[in-house]
Amino acid sequence: MNANEKMMSELSDSTGVYIAPGTDAKFYLQCLSDDIIKNKCEPFLAKAVVVAPGFPDLAEGSFIEGWCVARKDGYWLVYHPGNDVFYCFWGSDVDDLGAHGVCGAPLYCWSA
């Protein structure tokens, strides 16, 4: 299964997604899913430096890389097959991205 197939297969997983009180959860989650699909790209390798608050298993200043599967306005949804997890990278330049500790299901990362 390639990175895009993995992303598509997990778009129904809403684990960790914050839904504000009074929000129509089904509609909100569908909008997140639709936005990811709208901003899906051909997977390419992207890397980011780990910055605060970081990840428990990665030192700040280290690098993490994976397959970027969607991007929009400084958000980069990246799949790391070795860890079988999605990450959110931030930044306006693909050569200068930061990973601020957000990882999990695609909807969670995209909503961060």
C-alpha positions, 0 to 999 in steps of 0.5 A, a space after each residue: 500500500 503506497 502512502 496515498 492509499 494508506 492516507 485514504 484508508 484512514 480518513 474515517 479515523 477521528 481519533 484525537 480530533 477536537 470537536 468544539 461543543 455545539 459543532 456538528 461532528 459528522 459535518 466537521 469531520 467530513 469537511 476535514 476529510 474533503 479538505 485533505 482529499 482536495 489538497 492531496 498530492 503525489 507523494 514525495 519525500 519531505 523532511 523536518 527538524 523536530 522542534 518544541 514541544 517535540 516527540 517523546 522518541 525524537 530529540 529536538 534538533 533531529 530530523 524526521 522524514 516521510 512521504 508528503 501526501 497533502 499540503 496546504 497553506 504551510 501544513 504538510 501531511 506526511 506519512 512515515 512508513 517505518 513508524 506507520 504514523 502520520 505527522 504534521 509538518 509546518 512551514 512555507 518552504 519545503 526545505 525548512 519545515 518543522 515538526 512540532 509534535 503532532 502525529 497520529 491519524 490524518 484527520 487529527 494531524 490536519 486539524 492541528 
